[in-house]
Amino acid sequence: MFVNREQELAFLNSLPSRRQPGPAQLILLYGRRRVGKTVLARHWADSTSLPTTYWAAEPEPAALQRRKLYARMLDVTMTQAPLFGSWADLWTGFAKMLGGERRVLILDEIPYAAEADPAFLSSIQHAWDQQFKKSRLVLLLSGSHVHTMETLLARGSPLFGRFTGQWHLQPLEYSALSYFVPKWKTDERVALYAIVGGVPAYLEWLKPDLSLVDNIREVILAPGGLFLAEPELLLYDEVREPRMYRAVLQAIGNGAHTLDEIANAALIGKTHLSSYLARLQELGFVERRLPVTIPPSKQFKSRMGRYHLTDAFLRFYFRFIAPQRAELGFQPDAVLAMIKQHLRGFVGNTAFEQLSRLWLARQSQQKQLSFSVQHIGSHWSREAQVDVVGINWQEKEILLGECRWGKDVVSRETVVELIETKTPRVLRALPDAGKSWTVHFGFFSRGGLTPAALAVAHEHQAVLVDLAQLDRDLRT
């Protein structure tokens, strides 16, 4: 299914008409596995009126890769294509074929070509400088190894300074889930977002006519299924020593978030742990979060960082499946029961808080709030924890928000606790103990507020967002 890629298609559709820095365009398209790069590239290739060649490298000898690519260029069978002794010879042949024609060439999964022949990237650089730069070619390079692809943009890469455009393809937004599971209720879609995020391939693996729980049982937990194999594939595809990285991910998934906690849980010394965490951050599997209430000038030196899994399915897998993997073959119902028991808290602490922060960002962008929010995150300290915080350092304005995913309505006590107890503690963490700051409040809830809670919230002009409004605004 191809949905919600309007911005990406608009970018790609603009390439043939570009005249800066010249008619020829060299584009980098990259993103994590399963995010939809190939689908996007092929969809665009099928929709453009220009002659287009699409080729995906495979882990095989370079000579075979070249022959397959040239066969695609000629639109003949592989046995009819000539053999080339080097990539330079192939590009020379393609340049002669190209002439002055406007044409699109898409090279997918190029890390496989670079691994098979280290001269691959240099050959593209020479061909671009000497032949293609003055042509009318649109050359798009794509790949799934995010860190490898990003190094192509760095100084020292043969292609440094030559790209005319780049796009880091991200998972689909929450709003796209309704296309994949159109009959599901809002709370099920939010829970699904907590489990698989917006990765298109994961959404397509589901059975939309079944409920969320039935999909967990019959698809996600299915022995030999795609979901159970995915974390190992992601790790083996990106890192050496996958067992050590797996131990780190398992520790974070089980609730260890500081360096000391992760080191103790994974049994890895902090000296080595730092390198593993740095690599996982490069891959986009882990992020280091800081309280948004720490001034930007002090964040670099702050020791309050906590490490979290950024990928939704890895977060779900290492929280629920990995610790019970051995039990799946013998007691699958017990594993499912455990997931159902703890899923509500998991969704509330992950997707619902994330979507609430996203709602706040969207409202600020659309100038629907009483002040402009510069930074959004959360606050934690020994004294208080606040789920959603939006802050403007110049105007000295801050919004403090609580999220409640439980089905029970939010009580007056919860509202009063944020306003009267947590707020003074948060302000003390700000410069000058929060003097002269203006404080706003927000409550994001699944079940709404009691009449007494509403009265207090209205008295303080708090922003009130229930599940229906959150879903509606994020899907608009």
N, C-alpha and C positions, 0 to 999 in steps of 0.2 A: 504494500500500500504506500502510495506517495502522497504525503500531506504536509502542509505547513512549512514549505521551503520557499516562500515567496521572495524573501530578501536574497537568499542564495541564488535563486534563478535570475532575479533582476541583475545581480552582479555578473553572473555568467553571460547573460544575454547582452550585456553592455560591451563585452570584450570585442566582438567583431567590428563594432563601429568606433572603437577607440583610435585616436590618432596621436596620443601622447604615451610614452616618449617617442612612439613611432607606430606604424600599423602593426608590427609584430608584437606579440604579447607572450610573456613567460609567466605562468601562474602556478602558485603552490596551493594545493587543496589537501588538508590533512585533518586527522581526527582519530579518536580511539576506535578499536575494533567494534563492529556492529552498529556504528553510528549512522551509516547510510551514505558513505562517500561514493561507493560504486553505483548505488541506485541513483543518486543525484547526478553523477557524471553521465551515466548512460541515458537517463531521462532527458538531460539537456542535449546529449548527442542525437537522440532520436527526434527532438523537437526543432533543432536548428536546421535551416535550409542549406547550410554549407556542407561540402564534402567533409566527412568526419571519419577518423580512424580511432578506434578504441582498442587498447591492448593492456592486459594485466600480466605482469611478470609473475612467474612461479619459481619455486626453489629448485632450479635445474641448471645445467651447464649454460654458460654465456652463449656459446655458439648456437645452441638450440633456441635460446631466448631470441637471439637476433633473427634466426630464420623464421620463427613464428611471427615476430613483429613485422618483418618485411612482407610476409605472406598476407598479413592484414592490410598493409599499405597497398599491395597490389590487388587485394581481394581475390586471391587464388588459394589453392590448397597448399599446405606446407611443403609437399614434395615438389611443387612447381616453383617455389621460391629459391633464389640463389643463396649460396653460403657466403658469409662474410668472415674474414679473418679478424676483424676488429670492429668496435663500435664506430670508430672514425670512418671506416669504409662504408658502413651502413648509412651514416648521416650524409656522406657525400652522394651516395646513390639517391637518397630521399630528396636532397636539395635539388638534384637534376630533375627528379619527377615533379617536384613542387613548382618550379618555375616561378611565375608571377601570380599563381592562383591563391585565392583566399581559402585557407583550409584549417581544420581543427585536428590536432593530434593529442590524444589523451593517453598518457602513460601511467597506469595504475600499479600500486604496490611496488614502487621503484626500489625500496630497500632490498628486495630479493635480487634485483639486477645489480645493485651496488655490491652485495655480498658475493655474487658469482664472479664479478669482475670489478676490482677496485678502480679501474680506469673509466668506468661507466659515467660517473659524474663529470670527470674532467673532459670526457669526449663531448658531453652535452655543452659544457662551457665553451670549448673550442668551436663547436659547430654553431653555437649561438653567436659568438663574437665574429666569426668569419663568414657565415652563410645565412643564418636565420634572422639575425637582428635587422637586416635590411629587407627581409621578405615580408609576406603578408600572413605568416603562419601564426596561429594561436596554439601555443604548446602548453598543455596543462599537465603538471606532475602531481601525482597523488600517492598517499601511503598511510598506513595505519600505525606504524611505529612513531608515536608522537614525538618522542625525544629525538629520534633520528631525523625526522622531518624538520624539526625546529633547528637542528644544527646546520641545515642547508642555508638558513638565513644568517648564520653567524659568520663573523670574520674568520677567515681560515678555510671556509668552504669554497670549493671551486666556483660555486654559483653565487657567492656573496655579491650583493649589489646589482645583480642582474634581473631579479624578479621585478615584474611590473605590477604585480598584485598578489595577494595571498588571502586565504580564508581558512580559519580554524573552525571546522564544522562541529557544532555542539549538539547534544541530544535535543530532542523535541521538547517544547514547552508543555507544561501541564495541560493546557487547553487542547492539545492534540490527542489526548487519551480518549476523548469522547468519540473520535473516529474509529478507534480500535475496539472499544467496548461500549457501543452506543446505548445498550439497554441497562447498563449498570447505574446504580444510584450514586449520588455525589460522594458519600462517605466511602463507598467501595473504590471509587476512582482515586480519591486521596490516598487510601491505603495501598492501592496498586502503585501509585507514584512513589510511595515510601519503599516499595519492594523492588521495582525495576527501573524507576525513574522514567526518563523519556527516550531510552534507547530503542530505536525502531524495531530492530531484530527481535529483541526480547518481547515487545508488544505483539509482534506477529506470531510468536511461538504460542501465545495463549489461545484459549478456546473461548471466544466472546459469548457464546450461548450458555456457558457455565458460570456459576457464581465465583466470587473471589476465593472462597474457601475450597470449592471444588477444583479450581485451577491450581491452588497450592498443592492439593492432594494428588491430582491426576497429571499435572504438567511439571510443576516446579520440583516436586519430590519424586517424580517418576524415576525408578532405577534405570540407569543407562540413558537418561534423558539429556537434552542439551544444556539445561540449566545447571545440573550437578557437575558437568564437565567444564563449564565456562570459566570459573576462577582459576583452575589449573592451566587452562589454555592461555588466559591472559598473562599469567606469571611466566610460564615457560616461553611465551612469545617475546617477552620483554627483558627478562633478567637472567643472570647467572645465579647460582645458589638459590633457586626458588624456595627451598625449604626454610631458609633464614627469613626471607621476605614474608613467607606465609606465616611464620611464627609472629612477626611484627603485626601483620594484619589481624591475626587471630587475637592478639593481646588487645589491640585497639577495639576490635569488634566486641570483645567481652567487657569493655568499659574502662580499660586503662588508657588514660589520656595525657598524663605527664611523662616526662622522660624517665623518672624514677619508676613510675608504675609500669610503663612498657618494658623497661629493662628487667624488672623483677618478674613480670609475667612471661616474657619471652626467653628469659635466661640468657640475655645478650648484654655484654658490657657496654656502658654508655659511650665509650670511644667508638666502637664499631656501630653501635645503634644509630648514631648521628648520620653516618654515611648511608645506612639502609633507609632511614627516614628521608634523607635528601633525595635519594633516587626515587622513592615512592611519590614524593611531591613532584618531581620532574614528570613522572608518568601520569600525574593527575589522579592517583588513587588515594592520596592522603593530603590533607591541608593542615597548616598550623594556624589556629585561630587565637585572636587576642580579644580581650574586652574592648568594645568599641569606645568605651569611655576613657581609654588611655589616649592622651594627646598624640597626634601623628608624629611629633618630634621625638617622643619617648618610646614609640612602639618598637623600634629596632633593638633597643637595649632591654626591653621588658622580658622578665622571666616568668610571666604569667601565661605563656603560650600553652595551648592544649591541642593535641593532635586528634583529628577526626578522619574517618573514612569519607571521601567525597562521592564515591561511586555508590549509587543506591543499592544495586544488587550485591556488591561486595559487602556492604554494610549489613544487609539482610542475611547473606550467606554466613558470614563469620559471627553473627549474633545468634542465629538459630540453627543453621544446618551443620556447619563444621563441627561444633561440639557434640552433635548427635549423629554424625555421619555413620558411625559403626552400628547404630541402632536402626537405621532406616531399613535395612534388609530384614530385620527380625521384628521390630515393633514400630512400623510406620504410623499406626494410629496414635501411639504414645507421643511420637515426635510432632504430629499434627496437633494433638491436644495441647502440647506445650506451646506451640506457636500461637494457637488461638488464645491461650491464657494471657500471653504477654504482648500480643500484637498491638493492642490499643495503646499501651504506653509507648511502644516503639514508634508507632505512627505519630503520636502526639509530640514526641521529642525530636522527630526528624522532619517528615514532610509537612506537617501542619505548621510547625514553627517556620520552616523554610518558606512556605507559601504565604504565610502572614508577613514575613519580611519583604517578600516580593510584592505583595499587595501595597505595602507602605511605600516602596520605591516607585511603583507605578502611579500611585496617587500623588506623590511629590512631583514626578515628571509632568503630570497633567495639571499641576497647580491646584489640586483639590484639597490641600492641607493648609493650615494657617501659617506655616513657615516652610522654607525650602530645606529639605533633608540632604545633608552632604554625605553622611556615612551611616550605614545601617548594619546592625549586628545584634549582640546581646551583651549583658553585663554579668560578671561573676566576681565574687570576692568572698572572704571569710564571713562577711556580714550579710550579703544579699545576693540573690540571683534573679535577673529579669530577662524574660524570654526574647522580647523584641525591643530594641532601642534604636531610635533615629536621632541624629545629633547634627547641629550646625554650630561649629566652633566660633565662627565670626559673629553670628547673631546671638550666641549664648542661649540657644533654645534646644530643648531635648524632649523627646517623646518616650515614655516608658510604657510598655505594653505587656500584658499577660496573655498566654495562650492556654486554652482549656479544651482538650479533645474528648474528655469524658462526656457521656450522654447526660449527666446531671447538669442542671442549670447552675450558673455561677452564683455563688452566695454573696451576700452583703459583706461577710467577713473577708472574702478574697479581695473585693474591691477596696475595702478600708485598709487591708494589710499593705497593698501596693501604695496607696496614697499616703498613709500615715506612718508606716513602718519602713518599707523598703526605700521610698523616695529620699528621706533624709540620709540614709546610708549610702545611696548612690551619689548624692550630691557631695558628700564628704570625700568621695574619690576623685572629684573633679578639681581642676586648679582653683585655688583660693576657696576651697571647700564649697564650691558651687554658688558663691555669693553673686547676686544679681542675675542668676539664670532663671529663665521662664520654663516651667515644666508643663507638659501636656501628657494626657493619659490615653491609653487604648486598651480595649479588651476584645480578644479574638476567641470566639467560643463556638463549639458545635451545638450546644443545647440552649444558648441564650442566657439571659440573666433573670434572676428573681425580681419581682417588683421593688423590693427593698434595695437590691443591688442597683437596679436601674435608676432609682431616685438619687443615690449617691453619685453614680456615674454622670447623670445629667447635670447634677449640681456643679460638677467639675468640668463640664463640657467635654467629656471623654469621647474618643472615637470608638464606636461600637460596630463590630463586624461579625455577623454570624456566618455559618457555613454556606448558606444559600447566596449571600451577598459576595462572599469571598470567591466562590465558584463563578458567579455571574460576572464579576468584574475582571477576573483573570481570563475568562473566555471571550471577553469583548475585544 
